[in-house]
Amino acid sequence: MNDQSEYDKVKLKLNEKVFTFDDGKWHGENITNDACILLKEKQHLIEENNYLKLKVEVLLNMLAESSAMQQSRDQNK
Protein backbone atom coordinates (compact mmCIF):
# COMPACT_ATOMS: atom_id res chain seq x y z
CA MET A 1 0.00 0.00 0.00
CA ASN A 2 1.71 3.19 -1.22
CA ASP A 3 -0.97 5.67 -0.18
CA GLN A 4 0.30 8.07 2.43
CA SER A 5 -2.01 9.59 4.96
CA GLU A 6 -1.65 13.01 6.55
CA TYR A 7 -0.19 11.24 9.57
CA ASP A 8 2.86 10.20 7.53
CA LYS A 9 3.88 13.83 6.98
CA VAL A 10 5.54 16.17 9.45
CA LYS A 11 4.53 19.83 9.32
CA LEU A 12 6.69 22.54 10.84
CA LYS A 13 5.92 26.23 11.15
CA LEU A 14 8.86 28.64 11.46
CA ASN A 15 8.48 32.40 11.28
CA GLU A 16 5.11 32.25 9.52
CA LYS A 17 6.47 29.72 7.00
CA VAL A 18 5.12 26.19 6.77
CA PHE A 19 7.40 23.29 5.86
CA THR A 20 6.37 19.69 5.27
CA PHE A 21 8.68 16.69 5.56
CA ASP A 22 7.50 14.17 3.01
CA ASP A 23 9.27 11.25 1.39
CA GLY A 24 12.60 12.16 2.99
CA LYS A 25 12.61 15.79 1.83
CA TRP A 26 11.51 19.12 3.24
CA HIS A 27 9.06 21.08 1.10
CA GLY A 28 8.17 24.70 1.75
CA GLU A 29 4.80 26.25 1.11
CA ASN A 30 4.79 29.69 -0.55
CA ILE A 31 8.55 29.50 -0.96
CA THR A 32 8.36 30.45 -4.64
CA ASN A 33 6.91 33.85 -3.74
CA ASP A 34 9.68 34.43 -1.20
CA ALA A 35 12.29 33.33 -3.72
CA CYS A 36 10.90 35.77 -6.28
CA ILE A 37 11.08 38.62 -3.77
CA LEU A 38 14.66 37.69 -2.86
CA LEU A 39 15.69 37.52 -6.53
CA LYS A 40 14.25 40.99 -7.15
CA GLU A 41 16.06 42.34 -4.09
CA LYS A 42 19.27 40.67 -5.23
CA GLN A 43 18.96 42.25 -8.69
CA HIS A 44 18.34 45.65 -7.11
CA LEU A 45 21.43 45.28 -4.92
CA ILE A 46 23.56 44.23 -7.91
CA GLU A 47 22.42 47.29 -9.85
CA GLU A 48 23.06 49.56 -6.86
CA ASN A 49 26.51 48.02 -6.39
CA ASN A 50 27.36 48.61 -10.06
CA TYR A 51 26.21 52.23 -9.77
CA LEU A 52 28.34 52.77 -6.66
CA LYS A 53 31.37 51.21 -8.36
CA LEU A 54 30.91 53.64 -11.25
CA LYS A 55 30.71 56.58 -8.83
CA VAL A 56 33.91 55.46 -7.10
CA GLU A 57 35.66 55.16 -10.47
CA VAL A 58 34.56 58.68 -11.46
CA LEU A 59 35.71 60.10 -8.11
CA LEU A 60 39.09 58.36 -8.39
CA ASN A 61 39.52 59.77 -11.90
CA MET A 62 38.66 63.25 -10.61
CA LEU A 63 41.16 62.85 -7.77
CA ALA A 64 43.89 61.66 -10.14
CA GLU A 65 43.22 64.59 -12.47
CA SER A 66 43.24 67.07 -9.59
CA SER A 67 46.47 65.59 -8.20
CA ALA A 68 48.12 65.75 -11.62
CA MET A 69 47.07 69.39 -12.03
CA GLN A 70 48.40 70.26 -8.55
CA GLN A 71 51.67 68.48 -9.22
CA SER A 72 51.99 70.35 -12.54
CA ARG A 73 51.40 73.69 -10.76
CA ASP A 74 53.98 72.82 -8.09
CA GLN A 75 56.59 71.98 -10.74
CA ASN A 76 55.97 75.26 -12.61
CA LYS A 77 56.74 77.38 -9.52
C-alpha positions in Angstrom: 0.0 0.0 0.0 1.7 3.2 -1.2 -1.0 5.7 -0.2 0.3 8.1 2.4 -2.0 9.6 5.0 -1.7 13.0 6.5 -0.2 11.2 9.6 2.9 10.2 7.5 3.9 13.8 7.0 5.5 16.2 9.4 4.5 19.8 9.3 6.7 22.5 10.8 5.9 26.2 11.1 8.9 28.6 11.5 8.5 32.4 11.3 5.1 32.2 9.5 6.5 29.7 7.0 5.1 26.2 6.8 7.4 23.3 5.9 6.4 19.7 5.3 8.7 16.7 5.6 7.5 14.2 3.0 9.3 11.2 1.4 12.6 12.2 3.0 12.6 15.8 1.8 11.5 19.1 3.2 9.1 21.1 1.1 8.2 24.7 1.7 4.8 26.3 1.1 4.8 29.7 -0.6 8.6 29.5 -1.0 8.4 30.4 -4.6 6.9 33.8 -3.7 9.7 34.4 -1.2 12.3 33.3 -3.7 10.9 35.8 -6.3 11.1 38.6 -3.8 14.7 37.7 -2.9 15.7 37.5 -6.5 14.3 41.0 -7.2 16.1 42.3 -4.1 19.3 40.7 -5.2 19.0 42.2 -8.7 18.3 45.7 -7.1 21.4 45.3 -4.9 23.6 44.2 -7.9 22.4 47.3 -9.8 23.1 49.6 -6.9 26.5 48.0 -6.4 27.4 48.6 -10.1 26.2 52.2 -9.8 28.3 52.8 -6.7 31.4 51.2 -8.4 30.9 53.6 -11.2 30.7 56.6 -8.8 33.9 55.5 -7.1 35.7 55.2 -10.5 34.6 58.7 -11.5 35.7 60.1 -8.1 39.1 58.4 -8.4 39.5 59.8 -11.9 38.7 63.2 -10.6 41.2 62.8 -7.8 43.9 61.7 -10.1 43.2 64.6 -12.5 43.2 67.1 -9.6 46.5 65.6 -8.2 48.1 65.8 -11.6 47.1 69.4 -12.0 48.4 70.3 -8.5 51.7 68.5 -9.2 52.0 70.4 -12.5 51.4 73.7 -10.8 54.0 72.8 -8.1 56.6 72.0 -10.7 56.0 75.3 -12.6 56.7 77.4 -9.5 
